[in-house]
Amino acid sequence: MTPTQFQKLLLSLPEVIEGAHHGHADFRLGGRVFASLLPDGERAMLKLPLDAQRALVERDPATFAPAAGAWGRAGCTYLVLANVTPTKLRPVATDAWQLAQAAAAARPAKRSPRKRSP
């Protein structure tokens, strides 16, 4: 898979928008980053449910690895783009999208500041 194929797959999911931070592309749902392309052009990151992350890392450690530290413990999972196909990645990307969708739904809407009377 190429970075462009990764980008197209992520943008095919409902309501996903592409942004950027720290010099690389990210993919957001409801304002929450759930995927990104790393600057090296060889890897990407998906934020996954921990059980899904664990299963992928155990099944295919040459492709999937948890990010270091707290990010990895929060579900951020690196993947080697050259080792995945769109067919293999679609269900994993959908898991990340569903997690982001649940998080966006649970986050209360920001309230507008009230105008004060003079």
C-alpha positions, 0 to 999 in steps of 0.5 A: 500500500502506498501513502496515497492509497492509505489516504484514499481509503481513510477519506472513503470513510464517512465524515472523515476529513484530512488535516495536518499536524507536526508536519504530516497528514492526519485524518479526523472524525468529529475533530478527533485524530484517529489516523495519520501518515508518518513523515517517513512515508513508510508507516501510518498510525491508527488509534485502535481499541486495545483488544484490536491492537493486541490481536493485530500485534500478536498476529502480524508483528512485522506489520503492526506495533504499538506506539511507544509509551502512553500513546501505544497504551491508548491504542495508537498503533503503527503499521508498515504500509508496504505490508498491508493491502487495502483489503487487509487494512479496510477492517482495521481502519473501520475499527479506528473510525468506529472508535473515533465515532464513539469518542466524538459522540460521547464528547459534549458539544462546546457551548458558546460563551454567553453574552453578558448584559451591560 
